[in-house]
Amino acid sequence: MDHTLIWNNCLQTIRQNVDPQSFQTWFAPIRPVALESNELTIQVPHRLFYEWLEEHYIDVLKTSLNQALGTSGRLQYRINPNRQEKAASPSTKNGKSNGSIPGHQPAPGNPFVIPGVKRPRIPSNLDTRYTFDNFIEGDCNSLARNAAKAVADNPGNTAFNPLVIHGNVGLGKTHLLQAVGNYISNKFPEKAVLYVSTDTFTNQLVSSIGSNTTNDLVNWYQNVDVLLVDDIQQLVKRKKTQDVFFNLFNVLRQNNKAVVMTCDRPIIELDIEERLRSRFQWGLSADLSMPALETRMAILNSKALSTEVDIPAEVAEFICFHIQHNIRQLEGVLNNLVLHKGVRGDDSIDLKLAKEVLKNFVSEINKEVTPDVIQRTVADYYDLEVEKLASSTRRRHVVLARQISMFLVKEYTDQSLKAIGRMFGGRDHSTVLYSIKTVRDLMETNDEIKKALGELERKIRIGQGDGELQ
């Protein structure tokens, strides 16, 4: 047996014990390296992977290893040597550093960094509302959140410098970026932390070019210990800004200064100079994906709690089903709920008010549970065409979907058994009765069916069936 085969066997077991997103985040990037005397060596991208696996998945790893190698099997980790090399101090040539290093005497004439001259005050530009404590963690953002926390705990000395956090609009990139700055400012008050948008940096550069003070601007930035840059996709097509930022980035990194950036896409997709792209890829790139429903509800409830607003669970669920791709909109919905509640003079927030507010945020909301809504919801859940529910096919999964549809139509509408039968291909009332009884029996004995019905009823209850926004 070789190391690749053993690790593939381990992955089969792991895949059965973790959800798909966690598997892709924490296990898919691992590479098997060697197998010697029942000891499997695996390579992880960086130290954060090792620490996260040991803290959260040690039991899963032990189980998979025992099944693949027996109880005497052992696991060893190796950090990706390319990552370690890239994260090291400046490259050398003929045994000498080819760049500035910590403690190196700067050239005379630089009024900002000559030893003995007080550094200029660096305004952080941070918003203290953004912290790690009020950042809701889920599978969608765990890598980015924990990498950001690692940088904040030890700025400039992690294996992933720079850290690039990328994702679509409204998923929490700026929150996480500013959380890094606020944490470092509290833990290391002697460090100069600066948050800046790429647009602001460009405007400063344009102004300095006009006043012939570009060197002063760059020298001023070199005093920063932790540079937080938002929206680096704005570097695209800004040649001069890229040139200046490239030189600044090199100096900061060579002097063990921490750089954290956000972007709306992976670095590989940025149309910027190759030398700059390669620098950005030296560290870690962590993505923020769309959070699951439960995570979105936790985010909404956290924001509601901070504003002392009580949102019933069914209302929070209704809102989060419709606000799926832009978490920033959740705060907008919450603010509108509070405003409408005040105008209405009512202390409660209910589904009626939530539907009224959501009209300003989404294009379609179902208002009535109908047999059509139920049929489309069930068909979508079981990945079927709606017409299949009324067909004569006896394929097992179609029959089950048809029986569940009949059961739900009876539960949620006032249709008669005869009318329900007509909806499903002209079946008689005894067939409908049998289907309803079958589903009720399955609810008592089959956990999978019970779970499916719970999901379907929840979608139908909030009017999700025909109006899910993609």
N, C-alpha and C positions, 0 to 999 in steps of 0.2 A: 504493500500500500504506500502511496506517496502522499505528500502533504496536501496537494490540491484535492485529491479524492477525500481525504479525511475531513478537510474543511468544508467541502461540499456536503458531506454527510451531516456535519454540525449545522450547517445553514438550513438543511431541511427540517431539523428539529427546532431550531430557533424560529423559523418562519411560522411554525405552528403555535408558538408561545408569545409572539409579540404582534402588534398591529402592523399593517403594511407600511405606514408612513415611518414608524420607528425603525422598521427593518431597513428601509431605504436610507434613512439618515445615519444610523449607527452601525449597521452590519455590512451593507452592500459595499462601502468603500474599503473594507478590510481585505488584505491580501495574505494568503498563506505563504510562508517563506521556507520552512524546513520541518522535517520530522525526524527526530533522533531519539531512539530508546524510549518510545512512548511519550515523548515530549514534543508537542506541536508549537511551533513559533509562528505568530501572526504579526503582520506589519500594519500599524494604524497610522493615519495621516499626521497626527500630532498628539501632544501629551493630553490635551483635553479629552480626546477619544478614550484614552486609557483610563483617565480618572472617572469619566462618565460611565464607562462600562463596568468598572469595579464597584461603583457606587449603586448603580441602578440595575445591572443585568448579570451580576455575578452568579446568581442561582440558575439563570437560563443558560449561561455559558457552561457551568458545571454539569448540568443535565445533558447538554448536547455533547460534551466531551466524554462523559461516562458512556453514552450510547455509542459513540464512535470509536473509543479506544479502551473502554472498560474503566473500572474504578481506579486503576493505577495511572491513567492518563493525566498528563500535566500540560499547562498552557503557559507559554512565554510571550511577552509583548516586545515588539521592536518599533521604535518611532521611525517614520519615514526619513531616511538619511538626507534626502534632497531637501526636505523641509528644514532639517536642522542646519544644513549648510547655508541655505538661503537666509535663515534667521540669524546667522552668526554676525559678528562685527564686520566692518568693511573688508573687502577682498584685499589680498596682499600680492605684491609683486617683488620678487627677489628678497623675500623675507621682510619687507617693509610695507607699512600701510600706505595705500594710495589715496586715502581720504582722511579727513579730520577724525580724531578719536577723543573720548572724554578726557579732560585734563590737558589737552593740547593747547598751547599758547596761541591765541588768535592773532592775526596780523594787525600791526599798528594801523591806526586810521579808522578802525571800526568803533565808533563812540558808544555802541550799545553793549558790547560783550568784552571790552578790555577789563581784566581783573582789577578790582578795586573801585570800579564805577558801578553805581547802583543800577540794577536792571530797571527798565521802564515798567510802569504798572500795566498789566495786561488785563483788560476787562473781559470777563468770561463769556458774557452774552448768554448765560444759561437761564433757563426757566426752571425755578425750583420745584414746580409741580411735577416734573417728570423724574421719577425715581424707579429703582428696581422693585421696591415694595409694592408700588401700584401698577406694575407691569404684569399683566396676567399671562402666565406661562402655560403653554400647551405643546403638543407634538409639532404644531406648525411653526414654532419659534424657539424650541428648546436649545438647539445648537447655537443660534445667534445670541440668545439671552445668556447662556452660560459662557460663551466666548467673550461677550462684552463684560460680564462680571469678572472673568479671569484677568482681562486687561485692566479693569478698574482696581483689582486687588494688587496688581503688580505692574503698573504702567511702564512700558518701554522694555520690559524684561520677559515677555512671553515669546513663545515660538511663532506667534502669528501677529507680526507687525509689518505691514498694516493689517487691520481687521476691516473688511469690507462687508457691510450688511446690505443686501439687495432684496428687492421685492416690489410689488405693485403699490400704487398710491393707497394710503390710508391703512396700512397694515402694522404701523408702529415703528417705522425706521427712525424717525426723528425722536420719538419717545426714548427708544433704547440708546440712541446717540447721546442725548442730553442726560440720560440716567448715568452713563459712564462719567460724564463731566461732573455731575453733582456728587456722585459717590467719591470721586478722587478729590474734589475740593474739600469735602468733609474729612476724609481720611488722611489726605496729604496736603494740608493748607499751605505748605511752602511751595507747592508746585503751581506753575502758571498754566491754567487751562483756558483754552479758547475754542468757542463754538462759532463757526462761520459758515454761511452758505456759499456755494460756488459763485453765485451771482454777485454776492457782496465782495468776494475776493477779486472778481473780474473788475468790478466798479472801482475798487481801491487801486488796482493796477492801472486802469485807464487814467485815473486821476493823477497817479504818480508819474506816469509817462508825460502827461501834460505839464507837470511842474518840475520835470527832470529830477525826481526823487525816488526812482525805482529801487535803487540800492538801499536807501533808507528803509523803504517798505519791507524788503526782503530781510534786512538785518533785524528789523523789529520783530518779524515773524520767527526768526531764529531763537528768540528768547522764550518762545512757548515750549513748555514741557509736554503738554498733551494737546494735540491739534485735532479738532473734531470738525470734519468737513461734510456738509449736507449736499446731496444732489450732485454728485460729480459727473453725472451724465451731461451737465451743462458745460463741461469742458469741450464737448464735441464742436468742431469748426472754430474753436478759439485758439489759434496757433500760438499767439504770444502768451496767452495765459498758460497753455500747456508747457511752454518752454520755461517760464518762471516757476511754475509749480513743480516741474521736474527737478530743477536745481534745489528748490526749497525742500522737497521731499527727501532728496539724497542727504542733505545736511542734517535734517532732523533725525533721520533714521540712523545715520552714522554716529550720532551723538546720543543714541539710546533714548530718543524722544518717541513717545507713543503717537501713532497716527490711526485714527478711526474714521471711516468714511461710509456714506450711504449712497446707493445708486438704485435706479428704478429697473435695472436689468443686470444680468451677469456681466462681469468685466470683459469676458471674451466677446461680448456683443457690442462693446463700445467702439465707435469709430474714432479712435484717438491714435496718437503716435505709438508705434510698437514698443519703443523704449519705455514709455510711460505705462503702457498696459502691462508689460513684463514686471515693472516695479510693483504695480498694484497686486500682481498675482504672487508676489513673494510670500505673503502671509496667508491668512485664512479668508475665504469668501463664504459667508453664511447667508442662507436665504430665509425670508419670511414668506410663508405660503398662507393661503386662505385658512383661517381657523375653523374648526368644527363648530357645530351648533352649540355644544355645551360650553366651549371656550368663549364664543361670542356672547352667550348669556352671562357668563362670569364677568366678562368685560363690561357689559351693560350694567349689571348689578353693582359692580365696583364703582362705576361712575355715578350711579344713582345714590349709592351709600355716601359718597363724598359730597354730594349736594343735598343730602338728607331728604331724598325722595323715595317713596315706597312704591315699587312696581310689582304687582302680583305676578306670580310665576307664569300664568297662562298668557299674560300680556307681554312679558319679556320674551317668551317663546315665539309668540306671534311676530314680534318686531324682528327678532333675530333670524327667523326663517326667511324674511323678505330682504333684510339687509345682510348680504352674504359676502360681498367683495371689497367693501370699503368700510373699515371699522370706524374711521373718523365720522362716518355718517351716523353711527350710533349715538355719538354725543350730540349731533344736530337734532336727531329725533328726540332725545331726552330733553334738550332745551326747549323744543317746540311743545312737548308734552306739558312741561312746567308752565310755559306761557299760556297755552290753551286752557289749562286747568285753572289758572288765575283769572282769566277772562270769564270763564264759565262760572266761577265762584263755587267750585266743588272741590273738595279735598281728595277725591278718589281719582285714580287713573284706571280706566277699564278698556275693554276691547273696542268699544264703540269709538272712544276718543283716539285710541291707537290707530284705528283704520282711517279716521279723519286726518290725522297728522301724516300718516304714511303716504297719503295721496300726493304730497309734495316731494316725496323721495323715490317712489317706485311707480312704474307705469301701469301696473295691474294688480288688483287685489280681489280675490273671490269673496263674494258677500253671501252666497247661499249654497248650502250643500244639496246637490242634486244627484240623481242616478248617474248622469253623464260625468260629473266630477268624480264620483266614486269609481266608476269604470275606468276612467283615464288614470286615476291614482294607482289603482291595483295593477293595471296593465303596465304602467311605467315601472312600478316596483318589481314586477316579475319579468320585465324586459320583453313584453309582448305587444303585438298590435291589438288595438282595442277590438277589432273585428273578430279576433280569435275567441273572445269570451262568448260570442253568440254562435260560434261555428259548431259543427258536429264532431270535431276531433275529440278523441278519447285519450290523447296524450296526457300523462299523469300531471305534469306541471300546469297544463292548461286547465284541466279539470279542477285542480286545487284553486287556481286563481278565479275560476268561474264560481266555485262554491263560496269562496271568501267574498267575492263581489256581491253575490245574492244575499249573504248574511249581512253585510254592511248596508246594502240598500234597505233591507228590512229594518235595521237598527236606526238608521238616520233619516229615513223618509216615511211618509204615510202611504206608500204604495201597497196595494193588495198583492197576495201571493200570485194571483192570476196575471196581474199587470207585470210583476217581476218576471214571471215566466216568459211573457211576450218579449221583454227586453233582451232576454238571453236566448234567442233563437226559437221562440215559440214553444218552450217547454211547459209541461203542465204543472199544476200547483203541488202535486205530490213530489215531483222532482225538486222543486224549490224547498219544500218542507224537509226533504231528506238532506239537501245541501246545508240548510241552516243547522239541523241536528248534528251533521257530521262535523261542522266547524266548531260547534259548542263542545262536542266530545274531544276534539283535538286540542282545544284550549286547556282542557283538564289534564291531558296526557303528554302533549308535545310542546316542549319549551321553545323550540324554534318557531312553531306556528304562533304560539302566544306572543313571542317577541315581535314577529312580523305584524300581527294584528295591532299591537301597541303602536308600532311605527305608523301603520296605515291610519289608525284612528287619530293619531296626533296630527298627521298631515291634513286629514279631512276636517278635523275640529277647527283648525285655524285657516281653513279655506285655501290650502296649499295646492290641492290637486291639479288645477288647471292654470294656476297663475305663478308657478315657480319661476323665478327670474334667474336666467343663466348668465 
